[in-house]
């Protein structure tokens, strides 16, 4: 039989009074409620001054011995949840970076995977928080990388700190107030186009895979083309469905043979490896007829013609997200009246030069 909230509060007080200190997860299990519910109870009691809330634990007021015993150095003992669409490619290194940063502070990272199924985001979050996660690092399954039609609501309803990774919310969206860490993909695209221009290419295009990063890459590409005075009319980017290689080949063949395009930015590197032999079968050689730069650097160096790549700082994204979340947990545990400002961190990718760009080319 479920206890009324007042009865539950009295039971919490009784248990903490008897034992001096208890972990939140232990209390939740003993009372038969979710960690989310128990956390709300503790916050209410702490606001009344009836208990002290430390890092992941509850302490009887004034129990300095208990405080010394429970409060760990840095974030030791903290549990943080991480929700990602998959554990391959980009997110594999982001997860590794987060896990290593958490472990360095004595915290533990637990993982949820959604498979890009939007409804699974909330399911995984509820599961992780109910299991004791004190905060969340999240890459939601927002198709274009931003929330629409209230997709962010579940993220704001768990009562635990959250950090977005490789996603953003527009300024008018409530999720814009969350901390976030992401790669500045627009900057990476602009660096790629600038490199083409430095090699003498004047007609440049882009072939992008639909998904969360296409809009950012497109924005950076267009800004660079315009600012560098390149041929805009012949270089409009195309965004294709995942796996539709024929559409990409057709677009690039026409761009090269009919519009004089000599360079292309391709997302992703795995896609480019598929495209290169198909282009060659159509009489277009890389880099002689078409210079390529790819976005992502998972397998670019292993291509038959090693591919110049825009390489996101994946491990650093995960590392900084974990450190930021642990900072928020420390502030909450210490009852910080003036927590540090929320942060939006954009990390710059690196351009790795390989053979697919070719050498300098005369302007034409």
C-alpha positions in Angstrom: 0.0 0.0 0.0 1.4 3.4 -1.0 2.1 5.9 1.7 0.5 9.4 1.5 3.1 12.1 0.9 2.9 13.3 4.5 3.4 9.7 5.8 6.3 9.2 3.4 7.9 12.4 4.7 7.6 11.2 8.3 9.0 7.8 7.3 12.0 9.5 5.6 12.6 11.6 8.7 12.4 8.6 11.0 14.9 6.6 8.9 17.4 9.4 8.6 17.1 10.2 12.3 17.8 6.6 13.2 20.7 6.1 10.8 22.3 9.5 10.5 22.6 9.3 6.8 21.2 7.4 3.9 21.8 7.2 0.1 18.8 8.5 -1.9 18.7 5.2 -3.9 18.6 3.2 -0.6 15.7 5.3 0.7 13.7 5.0 -2.5 14.1 1.2 -2.5 13.2 0.9 1.2 10.0 3.0 0.8 9.1 1.4 -2.5 9.0 4.6 -4.6 10.9 5.9 -7.6 14.1 7.8 -7.1 12.4 10.8 -8.8 9.6 10.8 -6.1 12.1 10.3 -3.3 14.3 13.1 -4.6 11.3 15.5 -4.5 10.5 14.5 -1.0 14.0 15.1 0.1 14.1 18.5 -1.6 10.9 19.5 0.2 12.2 18.4 3.6 15.5 20.1 3.0 13.8 23.4 2.1 12.0 23.1 5.5 15.4 22.6 7.2 14.4 19.1 8.4 17.1 17.3 6.6 20.4 18.1 4.8 20.8 17.0 1.2 24.3 16.0 0.3 25.7 14.5 -2.8 23.3 11.6 -3.5 22.5 11.3 0.2 20.3 12.6 3.0 21.8 13.6 6.4 20.1 14.5 9.7 20.5 18.3 10.3 23.7 19.2 12.2 25.1 15.6 12.0 28.6 16.7 11.1 30.0 13.2 11.6 27.5 11.9 9.1 28.3 14.7 6.7 32.0 13.8 6.8 31.2 10.2 6.2 28.7 10.7 3.3 30.1 13.6 1.4 32.8 12.2 -0.9 35.7 14.0 -2.4 34.6 15.6 -5.7 31.8 13.5 -7.2 32.8 10.1 -5.8 29.8 7.8 -5.8 27.7 9.9 -8.1 25.7 8.1 -10.8 25.0 9.9 -14.1 22.9 8.7 -16.9 23.7 9.1 -20.6 21.2 8.7 -23.4 22.5 8.4 -27.0 20.9 7.3 -30.3 23.5 4.6 -30.8 27.0 3.6 -29.7 28.7 3.6 -33.0 30.7 6.2 -34.9 30.3 9.7 -33.5 28.7 8.6 -30.2 31.1 5.8 -29.4 33.9 8.3 -28.7 31.5 10.8 -27.0 30.5 8.0 -24.6 34.1 7.0 -23.9 35.0 10.6 -23.2 32.1 11.0 -20.8 32.8 7.7 -19.1 36.5 8.5 -18.5 35.7 12.0 -17.2 33.1 10.6 -14.8 35.5 7.8 -13.6 38.3 10.4 -13.0 36.0 12.1 -10.4 34.9 8.8 -8.9 31.5 8.9 -10.5 29.8 6.1 -12.5 28.1 6.5 -15.9 25.1 4.4 -16.9 24.0 4.2 -20.5 20.6 4.3 -22.3 20.3 3.8 -26.1 17.3 4.9 -28.2 18.1 3.8 -31.7 16.8 7.2 -33.0 13.3 6.3 -31.8 11.8 9.5 -30.4 9.5 7.9 -27.9 12.4 5.9 -26.4 14.1 9.1 -25.2 11.6 9.6 -22.3 11.5 5.8 -21.6 15.3 5.7 -21.2 15.3 8.8 -19.1 12.7 7.5 -16.7 14.5 4.2 -16.4 17.9 5.8 -15.6 16.5 8.3 -13.1 14.4 5.7 -11.4 17.5 3.5 -11.1 19.4 6.3 -9.3 20.9 8.5 -12.0 21.3 12.0 -10.4 21.7 13.8 -13.7 21.5 13.2 -17.4 23.7 13.7 -20.5 21.4 13.5 -23.4 21.5 13.5 -27.3 17.8 13.3 -28.0 16.4 11.8 -31.1 15.4 15.2 -32.6 15.4 14.6 -36.3 16.9 18.0 -37.3 18.9 18.3 -34.0 16.4 20.7 -32.5 13.1 20.1 -30.7 9.7 20.7 -32.3 6.1 20.4 -31.1 7.1 20.0 -27.5 9.7 17.2 -28.0 11.7 18.7 -25.2 9.1 18.4 -22.4 10.2 15.0 -21.1 13.7 16.4 -20.6 12.5 19.1 -18.3 10.2 17.0 -16.1 12.7 14.7 -14.3 13.9 17.2 -11.7 17.6 16.3 -12.3 20.2 18.4 -14.0 20.7 17.7 -17.7 23.3 18.5 -20.3 22.6 18.3 -24.1 25.3 16.9 -26.3 25.4 17.5 -30.1 22.0 19.0 -29.9 20.6 22.5 -29.3 17.3 24.2 -28.6 16.3 27.6 -30.2 16.3 30.6 -27.9 12.5 30.6 -27.4 12.4 26.9 -26.4 12.5 26.0 -22.7 15.4 23.5 -23.3 17.6 26.5 -24.4 18.2 27.1 -20.7 20.0 23.7 -20.3 23.7 23.4 -20.4 25.0 22.0 -23.7 28.2 20.8 -25.4 28.4 20.3 -29.2 30.6 20.5 -32.2 30.4 23.7 -34.2 29.7 22.0 -37.4 29.0 25.2 -39.3 32.6 26.3 -38.5 33.9 22.9 -39.7 32.0 23.3 -43.0 33.4 26.8 -43.5 36.9 25.6 -42.9 36.4 22.9 -45.6 35.1 25.4 -48.1 38.0 27.8 -47.3 40.5 25.0 -47.9 38.9 24.4 -51.3 39.1 28.1 -52.1 42.8 28.2 -51.1 43.5 25.4 -53.5 41.9 27.5 -56.3 38.4 25.9 -56.5 35.7 28.4 -57.5 32.8 26.0 -58.0 32.1 24.0 -54.9 29.1 21.9 -53.8 28.1 19.7 -50.9 26.3 16.4 -50.6 24.9 15.9 -47.1 23.1 13.1 -45.3 19.7 14.1 -43.8 19.6 14.2 -40.0 20.5 16.3 -37.0 23.7 17.9 -38.5 22.6 18.7 -42.0 21.3 22.2 -41.2 24.5 23.3 -39.4 26.8 22.0 -42.1 24.6 23.7 -44.8 24.7 27.0 -42.9 28.5 27.0 -42.6 28.9 25.9 -46.2 26.7 28.7 -47.5 28.2 31.4 -45.3 31.7 30.4 -46.5 30.7 30.3 -50.2 29.2 33.7 -49.9 32.0 35.4 -48.0 34.7 33.9 -50.3 32.8 35.0 -53.4 32.6 31.5 -54.8 30.0 30.5 -57.5 26.8 30.2 -55.5 24.6 29.3 -58.5 26.5 26.2 -59.4 27.2 25.0 -55.9 23.9 24.6 -54.2 24.1 21.7 -51.6 21.8 18.7 -51.7 20.5 16.8 -48.7 19.6 13.2 -49.4 18.0 10.4 -47.5 20.3 8.0 -45.7 21.5 5.3 -48.0 20.4 6.9 -51.2 23.7 6.8 -52.9 22.3 6.8 -56.4 20.9 10.3 -55.9 24.2 11.6 -54.6 26.1 10.1 -57.6 23.6 11.5 -60.1 23.9 14.9 -58.5 27.7 15.0 -58.4 28.0 13.7 -62.0 25.7 16.4 -63.3 27.5 19.0 -61.1 30.9 18.1 -62.5 30.0 17.5 -66.2 27.4 20.1 -66.7 28.1 22.9 -64.2 31.8 22.7 -63.9 32.0 21.9 -60.1 35.5 20.8 -59.1 35.1 20.2 -55.3 32.6 18.8 -52.9 32.0 18.5 -49.2 30.4 15.1 -48.4 28.8 14.0 -45.2 29.8 11.4 -44.0 33.2 9.8 -44.6 31.6 6.3 -44.8 29.3 7.6 -47.5 32.1 9.1 -49.4 33.9 5.7 -49.5 30.8 4.3 -51.1 30.6 7.2 -53.6 34.2 7.3 -54.9 34.2 4.0 -56.9 30.7 4.9 -58.3 31.9 8.2 -59.4 35.0 6.6 -61.0 32.6 4.3 -62.9 31.0 7.4 -64.3 34.4 8.8 -65.5 35.0 11.1 -62.5 38.3 10.6 -60.7 39.0 11.8 -57.2 40.8 14.1 -56.8 41.7 14.8 -60.4 38.2 15.7 -61.6 36.6 16.2 -58.2 38.3 17.1 -55.0 36.6 15.8 -51.8 36.5 16.8 -48.2 34.4 14.6 -45.9 32.6 15.4 -42.7 33.5 13.0 -39.9 36.7 11.2 -39.6 35.7 7.7 -38.6 37.2 5.7 -41.5 38.3 8.5 -43.9 42.0 7.6 -43.6 41.3 4.0 -44.6 39.8 4.9 -48.0 41.6 3.8 -51.2 42.2 7.5 -51.8 42.7 8.7 -48.2 40.0 11.4 -47.6 40.6 14.8 -46.2 38.2 15.1 -43.3 36.6 17.5 -40.9 37.1 15.8 -37.6 34.8 16.6 -34.7 36.4 16.6 -31.2 34.2 13.7 -30.1 35.9 12.6 -26.9 36.2 16.2 -25.7 32.5 16.7 -26.2 31.7 13.8 -23.9 34.4 14.8 -21.4 33.2 18.4 -21.1 29.6 17.3 -20.9 30.3 15.0 -18.0 32.4 17.6 -16.1 29.7 20.1 -16.6 27.0 17.8 -15.2 29.2 16.8 -12.3 29.7 20.5 -11.5 25.9 21.0 -11.4 25.5 18.0 -9.1 28.2 19.4 -6.8 26.4 22.7 -6.7 23.1 21.0 -5.9 24.6 18.8 -3.2 26.3 21.8 -1.6 23.1 23.9 -1.7 24.7 26.6 -3.8 22.6 29.7 -3.6 24.4 31.2 -6.6 25.3 28.4 -9.0 27.5 29.2 -12.0 25.8 30.5 -15.2 24.5 27.9 -17.6 26.9 27.2 -20.4 26.6 26.6 -24.2 30.0 25.2 -25.3 30.8 25.0 -29.0 33.9 23.0 -29.8 35.8 23.5 -33.1 36.5 20.6 -35.3 39.9 20.0 -37.0 40.6 19.7 -40.7 42.8 16.6 -41.4 44.5 17.0 -44.8 44.9 13.8 -46.9 45.1 12.9 -50.6 41.4 13.5 -51.7 41.9 17.2 -52.1 44.8 17.1 -54.6 47.2 19.9 -55.0 46.8 23.6 -56.0 44.5 24.2 -58.9 44.3 27.2 -61.3 41.3 29.4 -60.9 38.8 29.3 -63.7 
